[in-house]
Amino acid sequence: MLTKMMFTRFRRVLLIIVYSLILVSIAFAQREIEAEEIKKKPPAPTLRPAVPRGPRLAQKRTNGVLFVLTEPLTANVTIKNSRGEILRCEESDNGELRAELPQGTYGIEVTAAKYFLLSLDKILISPSQPKIVKAYLKPTTGLIIIGLGQVEPGRTTVLIDEQQPSHLNVKMNIKEEENQIELDEVPEGIHTVTITNPSIVDWKRGNVQVSGGERITIAPRFQPAITQLNVTTEPGALVYLDNVFIGAISNNGKLTYNNTPVGKHMIQVVKDGYESVTVTDLFESGKPANVETKLTPIRSSPEFVDSFQAGMRLWDAPETWQALRGKMIVKGAEVGLVRHQVWNNFF
């Protein structure tokens, strides 16, 4: 009986540990998601008309006064009677339209370019007091701000719904100083954003919800694009990538390096007894970079003898070295070399 109870307790403890690990994994995954979270901001505050400016009393006592306050400040206002007949269709003046109407019930439609239609029914007009209707229209588009981090904006391509932004009448603004790209006048709805650049793996985010008037900031976490570097040359040669040693050429005359970032790089191949070779090339993503060089053996200069009767004219040497009465006096730690002479070894 005791053994069974211990087993039950052990199983409960094990389940608690497993569930805890699952929760920790979920928490870390959530952090990764939040690190690339899409941040949304409400529409920027605008100068909305709050109170009407016009007279509140009608010229005719049996009429009432209707004020329609609009945002944007210029909008088309249509007033209909209870039978749906259009009585007036005018443009608001600096965010306000004033109308004197007989007592009754009316319908109002307010429209403006790049804003959703606002339709209001059963607006009761009475001579007893003015009727104030606030028609604040919702924009049909929003703004997406993309932070590029260290990625160069000038070589970056952004697609929205797999199309060039201009095909959707979306304005794309490149902000070099902020390292940002703005997509302005993006239609309200769910979109897919794709970012490509020669230096990164293609980035795509679906289900980007854009609401009218909203500002969305996206801070993608890009993965650097890498390619394979293949160097073919003399066995035993040393290979440097941008002055950093990456390996030696094997006996079959080849070296493969898999972690080469795409972009412009300098490849240096060095081997004792051979002239070094430097190659500069632009490596592209998804395309192996093949560098094939033929090293030229250093041609050794003939035997050199200097009696130092003519001074130091045959030498590239520091000023502290001097020739005096057939002898050369060497001073200091600096190195001097014979001018225009090359030897592949000194043995």
C-alpha positions as CSV (number, residue, x, y, z in Angstrom):
1,M,0.0,0.0,0.0
2,L,2.9,2.4,0.9
3,T,4.6,1.6,-2.4
4,K,1.5,2.5,-4.4
5,M,1.1,5.8,-2.6
6,M,4.7,6.7,-3.3
7,F,4.3,5.8,-7.0
8,T,1.2,8.1,-7.1
9,R,3.0,11.0,-5.5
10,F,6.0,10.4,-7.8
11,R,3.7,10.5,-10.9
12,R,2.1,13.8,-9.7
13,V,5.5,15.4,-9.2
14,L,6.6,14.2,-12.6
15,L,3.5,15.7,-14.2
16,I,4.1,19.0,-12.4
17,I,7.6,19.1,-13.7
18,V,6.5,18.3,-17.3
19,Y,3.8,21.0,-17.2
20,S,6.3,23.5,-15.8
21,L,8.7,22.8,-18.6
22,I,5.8,23.3,-21.1
23,L,4.9,26.6,-19.6
24,V,8.5,27.8,-19.6
25,S,8.8,26.8,-23.3
26,I,5.6,28.7,-24.1
27,A,6.9,31.7,-22.2
28,F,10.2,31.7,-24.2
29,A,8.3,31.3,-27.4
30,Q,6.0,34.2,-26.4
31,R,9.1,36.4,-25.8
32,E,10.3,35.6,-29.3
33,I,7.0,36.7,-30.7
34,E,6.9,39.8,-28.6
35,A,10.4,40.7,-29.7
36,E,9.0,41.1,-33.2
37,E,5.6,42.3,-32.1
38,I,3.6,44.7,-34.4
39,K,3.1,47.8,-32.4
40,K,-0.1,49.8,-33.2
41,K,-0.9,53.4,-32.4
42,P,-4.3,55.0,-32.7
43,P,-4.8,57.8,-35.2
44,A,-3.0,61.0,-34.5
45,P,-5.3,63.6,-32.9
46,T,-6.7,66.2,-35.3
47,L,-8.4,69.5,-35.0
48,R,-12.0,68.4,-34.8
49,P,-14.8,71.0,-34.7
50,A,-16.4,70.6,-31.2
51,V,-19.1,73.3,-31.2
52,P,-20.8,75.1,-34.1
53,R,-19.9,78.6,-35.1
54,G,-23.1,79.6,-36.9
55,P,-26.3,81.1,-35.5
56,R,-28.4,78.7,-33.4
57,L,-31.8,80.3,-34.3
58,A,-33.5,79.9,-37.6
59,Q,-34.8,82.9,-39.5
60,K,-38.2,81.2,-39.8
61,R,-39.6,80.3,-36.4
62,T,-41.2,77.1,-37.5
63,N,-37.8,75.8,-38.7
64,G,-35.1,74.1,-36.8
65,V,-31.3,74.4,-37.2
66,L,-29.1,71.5,-38.1
67,F,-25.3,71.6,-37.6
68,V,-23.2,68.9,-39.1
69,L,-19.6,69.0,-37.8
70,T,-17.3,67.1,-40.1
71,E,-13.9,65.5,-40.0
72,P,-12.2,65.9,-42.4
73,L,-12.9,69.7,-42.4
74,T,-14.0,69.4,-46.0
75,A,-16.7,66.8,-46.7
76,N,-19.8,66.3,-48.8
77,V,-23.0,66.4,-46.7
78,T,-26.3,65.1,-48.2
79,I,-29.6,65.7,-46.4
80,K,-32.6,63.6,-47.2
81,N,-36.2,63.8,-46.1
82,S,-38.1,60.8,-44.5
83,R,-39.0,59.6,-48.1
84,G,-35.3,59.5,-49.1
85,E,-35.5,62.5,-51.3
86,I,-32.4,64.7,-51.5
87,L,-33.1,68.1,-50.1
88,R,-29.5,69.5,-50.0
89,C,-26.1,68.3,-51.0
90,E,-23.3,70.7,-50.0
91,E,-19.7,70.8,-48.9
92,S,-18.9,71.5,-45.3
93,D,-17.0,74.8,-44.6
94,N,-14.0,74.3,-42.3
95,G,-15.7,71.3,-40.7
96,E,-19.2,72.7,-40.4
97,L,-22.4,72.7,-42.4
98,R,-25.5,74.6,-41.2
99,A,-29.0,74.0,-42.5
100,E,-32.4,75.4,-41.6
101,L,-35.1,72.7,-42.0
102,P,-38.8,72.3,-41.2
103,Q,-39.6,70.2,-38.2
104,G,-39.3,66.5,-39.0
105,T,-37.1,63.4,-39.4
106,Y,-34.1,63.4,-41.8
107,G,-31.3,61.3,-43.0
108,I,-27.7,62.4,-43.4
109,E,-24.9,61.0,-45.5
110,V,-21.3,62.4,-45.2
111,T,-18.6,61.4,-47.7
112,A,-15.0,62.4,-48.4
113,A,-12.2,61.1,-50.5
114,K,-10.2,58.3,-48.6
115,Y,-12.8,58.1,-45.8
116,F,-15.6,55.6,-45.2
117,L,-19.2,56.8,-45.8
118,L,-21.1,57.8,-42.7
119,S,-24.9,57.3,-42.9
120,L,-27.2,58.5,-40.2
121,D,-31.0,58.0,-40.1
122,K,-33.9,59.4,-38.1
123,I,-32.3,62.7,-37.2
124,L,-35.1,64.7,-35.5
125,I,-35.1,68.4,-36.2
126,S,-37.2,70.7,-33.9
127,P,-37.6,74.5,-33.7
128,S,-37.1,74.3,-29.9
129,Q,-33.3,73.7,-30.0
130,P,-30.6,73.2,-32.6
131,K,-29.5,69.7,-33.6
132,I,-25.7,69.1,-33.6
133,V,-24.5,66.0,-35.4
134,K,-20.8,65.1,-35.2
135,A,-19.8,63.3,-38.4
136,Y,-16.2,62.2,-37.7
137,L,-15.3,60.0,-40.7
138,K,-13.0,57.0,-40.4
139,P,-10.1,57.0,-42.9
140,T,-10.0,54.1,-45.4
141,T,-6.2,53.7,-45.1
142,G,-3.5,53.4,-42.5
143,L,0.3,53.8,-42.2
144,I,2.9,51.0,-41.9
145,I,6.3,51.9,-40.6
146,I,9.0,49.3,-41.1
147,G,12.2,49.5,-39.1
148,L,15.2,48.0,-41.0
149,G,17.8,48.0,-38.3
150,Q,21.2,47.5,-40.0
151,V,19.7,46.7,-43.4
152,E,20.4,49.3,-46.1
153,P,17.1,50.9,-47.1
154,G,18.3,51.8,-50.6
155,R,18.7,48.1,-51.6
156,T,15.5,46.9,-49.9
157,T,12.4,45.9,-51.7
158,V,9.0,45.9,-50.0
159,L,6.0,44.1,-51.4
160,I,2.5,44.3,-50.0
161,D,0.2,41.4,-50.8
162,E,2.9,40.2,-53.2
163,Q,2.6,43.4,-55.3
164,Q,4.6,46.6,-55.7
165,P,3.0,49.2,-53.3
166,S,2.3,51.5,-56.3
167,H,0.1,48.9,-57.8
168,L,-2.2,49.3,-54.8
169,N,-1.9,53.1,-54.8
170,V,0.2,52.8,-51.6
171,K,2.9,55.4,-51.2
172,M,6.4,54.1,-50.2
173,N,8.7,56.6,-48.5
174,I,12.4,55.7,-47.8
175,K,13.7,57.4,-44.7
176,E,17.5,57.0,-44.9
177,E,18.4,58.7,-41.6
178,E,15.9,56.6,-39.5
179,N,16.6,53.4,-41.5
180,Q,12.9,53.1,-42.1
181,I,10.5,52.5,-44.9
182,E,7.0,53.9,-44.7
183,L,4.0,52.5,-46.5
184,D,1.4,55.2,-46.5
185,E,-2.3,55.0,-47.5
186,V,-2.5,51.2,-47.0
187,P,-6.1,50.1,-47.5
188,E,-7.8,48.9,-44.3
189,G,-7.8,45.2,-44.0
190,I,-5.5,42.2,-43.6
191,H,-2.3,42.3,-45.6
192,T,1.0,40.4,-46.2
193,V,4.3,42.3,-46.1
194,T,7.4,40.9,-47.7
195,I,10.9,42.4,-47.4
196,T,13.9,41.4,-49.5
197,N,17.5,42.6,-49.5
198,P,20.6,41.0,-50.9
199,S,22.1,40.9,-47.3
200,I,19.2,39.0,-45.6
201,V,17.0,36.0,-46.0
202,D,13.6,37.0,-47.4
203,W,11.2,38.1,-44.6
204,K,7.5,37.7,-44.8
205,R,4.7,38.5,-42.3
206,G,1.0,37.7,-43.0
207,N,-2.1,38.7,-41.2
208,V,-1.0,42.4,-40.8
209,Q,-4.2,44.0,-39.7
210,V,-4.5,47.7,-40.8
211,S,-7.3,49.9,-39.5
212,G,-8.2,53.2,-41.0
213,G,-6.1,56.1,-39.5
214,E,-3.9,53.7,-37.6
215,R,-0.1,53.8,-37.4
216,I,1.6,50.3,-37.3
217,T,5.3,49.9,-36.6
218,I,7.0,46.6,-37.6
219,A,10.5,45.8,-36.3
220,P,11.5,42.6,-38.2
221,R,14.2,40.3,-36.9
222,F,16.2,39.6,-40.1
223,Q,18.4,36.6,-40.6
224,P,21.6,37.4,-42.5
225,A,21.9,35.8,-45.9
226,I,24.9,33.5,-46.3
227,T,26.4,31.7,-49.2
228,Q,29.0,29.0,-49.8
229,L,32.5,30.1,-50.8
230,N,34.6,27.6,-52.8
231,V,38.3,28.5,-53.3
232,T,40.4,26.5,-55.8
233,T,44.2,27.0,-55.8
234,E,47.5,25.5,-54.8
235,P,47.3,22.9,-51.9
236,G,48.5,24.3,-48.6
237,A,47.7,27.9,-49.5
238,L,46.1,30.0,-46.7
239,V,42.8,31.8,-47.4
240,Y,41.6,35.0,-45.8
241,L,38.1,36.5,-46.0
242,D,38.3,40.3,-45.4
243,N,41.6,39.8,-43.6
244,V,40.3,37.0,-41.4
245,F,41.8,33.5,-41.8
246,I,39.2,31.0,-42.8
247,G,41.3,27.9,-43.6
248,A,44.0,26.2,-45.7
249,I,43.6,24.6,-49.1
250,S,43.4,20.9,-48.8
251,N,45.5,18.4,-50.8
252,N,42.9,18.3,-53.5
253,G,43.4,22.0,-54.1
254,K,40.0,23.1,-52.7
255,L,38.5,24.9,-49.7
256,T,34.8,25.2,-48.9
257,Y,33.6,27.8,-46.4
258,N,29.8,27.7,-45.7
259,N,29.3,30.9,-43.6
260,T,30.1,33.6,-46.1
261,P,27.7,36.6,-45.7
262,V,26.4,37.8,-49.1
263,G,27.8,41.1,-50.3
264,K,31.1,42.5,-51.4
265,H,34.2,40.7,-49.9
266,M,37.9,40.5,-50.4
267,I,39.5,37.0,-50.7
268,Q,43.2,36.8,-50.1
269,V,45.3,33.6,-51.0
270,V,48.8,33.4,-49.5
271,K,51.5,30.7,-49.8
272,D,55.2,30.8,-49.1
273,G,57.2,30.9,-52.2
274,Y,54.3,32.3,-54.3
275,E,53.0,35.7,-55.0
276,S,49.8,36.4,-53.0
277,V,46.5,37.0,-54.8
278,T,43.7,39.2,-53.8
279,V,40.2,38.9,-55.4
280,T,37.3,41.3,-54.6
281,D,33.8,40.1,-55.7
282,L,30.1,40.6,-54.9
283,F,28.6,37.4,-53.6
284,E,24.9,36.9,-54.0
285,S,22.3,35.0,-51.9
286,G,21.5,31.4,-52.9
287,K,24.4,31.3,-55.4
288,P,27.7,29.6,-54.5
289,A,30.7,31.9,-54.8
290,N,33.5,30.2,-56.7
291,V,37.0,31.7,-56.6
292,E,39.7,30.0,-58.7
293,T,43.2,31.4,-58.6
294,K,46.5,30.3,-60.0
295,L,49.4,31.2,-57.8
296,T,52.6,32.3,-59.5
297,P,55.9,31.2,-57.9
298,I,58.1,34.0,-56.8
299,R,61.1,34.4,-59.1
300,S,64.1,34.7,-56.9
301,S,66.6,37.5,-57.5
302,P,70.3,36.7,-58.2
303,E,73.0,36.9,-55.6
304,F,73.4,40.4,-54.2
305,V,76.6,42.0,-53.0
306,D,77.1,45.5,-51.8
307,S,80.4,47.1,-50.8
308,F,78.7,50.2,-49.4
309,Q,81.0,52.5,-51.3
310,A,78.0,54.2,-52.9
311,G,76.2,54.9,-49.7
312,M,72.6,53.5,-49.2
313,R,71.3,54.1,-52.7
314,L,70.6,50.3,-53.2
315,W,68.6,50.0,-50.0
316,D,65.1,51.0,-48.7
317,A,66.2,51.5,-45.1
318,P,65.4,53.8,-42.2
319,E,67.5,57.0,-41.8
320,T,69.2,55.5,-38.7
321,W,71.0,53.0,-41.1
322,Q,74.2,54.5,-42.5
323,A,77.0,53.5,-44.8
324,L,80.4,54.7,-43.7
325,R,83.8,53.8,-45.3
326,G,82.6,50.5,-46.8
327,K,80.5,49.4,-43.8
328,M,76.8,49.6,-43.1
329,I,75.8,50.7,-39.6
330,V,72.4,49.4,-38.5
331,K,70.6,51.3,-35.7
332,G,67.1,51.0,-34.3
333,A,64.4,48.3,-34.5
334,E,63.1,49.3,-38.0
335,V,63.6,47.0,-41.0
336,G,65.5,47.8,-44.2
337,L,65.3,45.9,-47.5
338,V,67.3,45.7,-50.6
339,R,65.7,47.8,-53.3
340,H,64.0,46.0,-56.2
341,Q,65.2,42.6,-55.1
342,V,63.0,39.5,-54.1
343,W,64.1,36.1,-52.8
344,N,61.7,33.3,-52.2
345,N,63.9,32.1,-49.2
346,F,66.9,33.2,-47.3
347,F,68.5,29.8,-46.8
